[in-house]
């Protein structure tokens, strides 16, 4: 049997840190799934390594096999308590940023008034992050920022998203070679993970490129209506709507939020993968999805 690769965002996808409730049986069931030798787990998140490890401890998360952090700008191999940062992935980004640090890039944008630099703990070797008001014109910001970076011959990518909990806009500036989708593809290609044995789960604006890709993806039920609508629009335009599923609850009596939505996505795309989970789970799958 080929190795199954489960990739999941953390905040408000696997982590039940949104406003909606978690189904209490969901994370234990998901842990039972990822503990199988035939399953590899990758966390795909905007958090840096230290904040991922803090979340793992707080929520008693399984130790992953891979960690894609900093919105895709860093990649780590994980083995128990050891983490190794992937130098090949970093080398791609260094060329894009021409050896400059996030502090040097931030100085280039100091006069872009709607932007507020995020805390140093939320910056990365190849990630520069800002807050902006929700009412800010994102396209105007893009038009203002990109020429400032191009003038320095920097190859960058701007990723806008929203923190629904704190009601603030987010901007991550990455090397052109980095984002969550690029990192997942790099991981799949370099380690022979089969596209037909891969699932991504997410809920955020920085997941949209994956939602419109050919990678099987599930949006958890607690995602915002605007993200669900945008993801469906992009997938329709890319003719990949068959690879996108939106959890809606009902699977194993759960609500589809967080880990329950991940399990529902597994059942939708890969029913054979859940047949060895508890009988109550597989019996629900037999009822279908409607």
N, C-alpha and C positions, 0 to 999 in steps of 0.2 A: 504494500500500500504506500502511495506517495505521501509526503509530508503535507499536512494542511497548514496554511498560514492564515492566522487570524490577526488582523491589524485593527486596532481600536484607538480612537481619541480618548482622552481622559476626562477633562472637565465637562460635566453634564452629559457625558456619554457613558463611560464606565463608572465614573465617580458620581454618586447621587447628591451633587452639591448645587442642584437647581432648586426651583420653587415647588416643583411637583413631587409627589411621594414616590418612593422606591418600593417595588414588590420585594418583600424580605427574603423570599426563596431564590431570587434571581441570581445574585452573586455566588451563593454556594453552588448552584447548578452550573453556572458558567465556569467556576473553578474546577468542578469535576470534569468538565469538557477539556479545559486547557491543560489539565494535569496528565492527559494521555500522552504517551511517548510519540504518537503520530501527529501531534499538534504542536506547532510553534506559535508563540505569542509575541506580537510586536506592539508596543505602545507608540502611538503617533500623536504628538502633542506640541503645543506651543510652550510648554514649561521647559526650563532647563533641567539638567541632571539633578541638582540639589532639590529642586521643588518636586520633581518626580519621585525621588526617594522619600521625601516628606509625605507625599500623598500615599505612597505604597505602605508606609508605616501606619499612617492615620486610619486608612481604610482596609488594612490587612489584605492588600492586593497580591495576587500571584506574582512571583518573580518572572519577568518576561525573558524571552530569548534574545530579543532585539529592542532597542530603544531609539526611536526617531524623535529627536527633541528639537526645541527652538524653531518650531514650524517647518521642520525639515532641513534646517541648516546644520544639524549635527546627527551623527549616526554612531551608535554604540553596540558592540556585541556584549551580551550579558551572560555570565556563567556563575550562578550562585551569588556570592558577594563581590565578584570581580566585574569590572566594566572596562572595555577597551574601545577607545574612540577610533573610528575608521579613518586612517590618514588619506586614503584614496579619495574619499568623499570630501575631506577638507581641502585637498589640493585643487579640486575643481573650483571651489569657492574663492580661494586665494587669488586665482587669476582674474576673476570677475571684479574683485574689490581692489586689485592692484596693490595689495599689501597694506591697505589702510584699515584702521580700527573703527569700531562703531563710534568711538568718541570723535574721530576725525570726520566721519560722515555726519554726525549730529551737528558739528560746527558749521557745516555747509548749509544746514537748514534752520539755523538759529533765528532767522527773520521771517519764517513761515508762521504767522501769528496764531492760527487756530491750533497748532500742534503744541502739546506738552510732553516733554520727555518722560517716559516711564522710569520706574525705579531702576537703579543699577542692577539689582538682582534679576530683572526681567530683560536685560540686554544679553547679548551673546557674542562670541567671537565673530560670527557672521550673521548677526541679527540686531537690527536697530529698531526699537519699538517706541511708539508714541501713543498718547491719548488724543482724541479730538472730540468736540461736541457732536452729539447725534445729529444736530441740525446742520452741521457743516456740509458743504457741497463737495462730495467725494471726488467727482470728476474735475472740479476746479482745483482741488488740492493736488490731484494727479498731474494736471497741466502745469501747476506751479513748481512741483517738486522735481519732475523728471528732467527738465532742462538743466537744473542746478547740478544734478548728478552726472548727466551726460557730458556737461562741460569739463568734468574731471575724467572723462573716458571711463566711467564706472558702469559696469553691466549689472543692473539691479532689477529687482522685481518688487512691486508694491502690492501688498495683500491687505485689504480692508475687511474688518469684521466688527461685530458688536458684542459687547459684554452686557447681556440682557439683565443680569443681576444688579450691576452697578450703574446701568443706564448710561453707558459711555461708549463712544466709538474707539476702535483700535486700528492702528496702522503698524504693520510689520514690514520693514524694508530688508530684503534678503538679496544675496547674490542671484543673478539671473539663472544660475544652475540649480537653485535650491527652492524647494517647496515640498509639501507632504507627498504629492503625487510623484515628483521626480525621485524622492528618496525611496518610496515604495518600489518603484520600477527598478531602481539601482539595486535594491536588496533582492528583488525577485530574480533579476538577470544574473547577478553575481553568485547567487546561492541556489539556482535551479528550482525555485518555487514555481509551480505550475499555475498559470492564470485560472485554470478550471478548478483549482483547489485553494483559492484565496478569497477572503471576504474582508471588506473594510466596513467599520461602523463609525458614525460621526454625527455631528449636530450643528456645526459651526460654519461661518462664512469662509474660514480658511480651509474647509473641507470641500468646497464647491468644485474645484478642479477634479477631485476624485469622483464626486457624484456624477459628473458628466463624462467620465472616462469609461473604458470597457471593463474596468474592474468591478466585480459584483459588490454592491454597496447597500447598506441599510442605514436609513436615517431613523434614529430613535424617536419614539412618539412624543417625547417632551421637547423636541426641537421647536423653534418658533415657526409660526405659520409663514413668515416671510422667507425663511431659509428653505422650507419645504417647497414653496411656490417657485423660488428662484432655481432650486436644484432641478425640479421637474421641467422648467422652461429650458434650462441648459441641456438636460438630457434629451429632451424632445428635439432640440435643434441639432444635436450631435448624433441623433438616431441611436442612442444608447439607453433609451428609457427601459428596455427589458432588463438592464443591469442595475436598475435602481428600485429599491423597495422601501416604502415608508411603513414603519411599525405602527400598528393601531390598537394593540392590546388584544386580550382574549386567549393568547397562547398560554396553556397550562394555568389558566385563570389569572394570569398576570396582566399588568396594565400597559406594557409596551415601553415603559420609561427605562432609561439607563440600561442596565445589564439585561433586563427582560426584553428590550428591543433588540439587543444583539442576538439573544437566543432565538427570537422570532425571525430575524434575518437568516440565521443558520438554517432554521426549519424551512424557510421559503426557498432558498437557493440550494441547500445541501441537505436534504432530509436524511440521506444515508449517514451523515455525520452524527446525527443525534439518536440513532437507533439504539446505541448502547447506554444512553442516559436512562434515568429511572423510568419505569414503565408508565408512570403517570404522564411523563412528557411525551413519549412516543404515541400514547393513545390519543392525546389531543391533536397531534399532527394528522392522525388518521381521519379526523373530522374535516380536514381541509381548511382553507383560508377564506373561502367565499369569493 
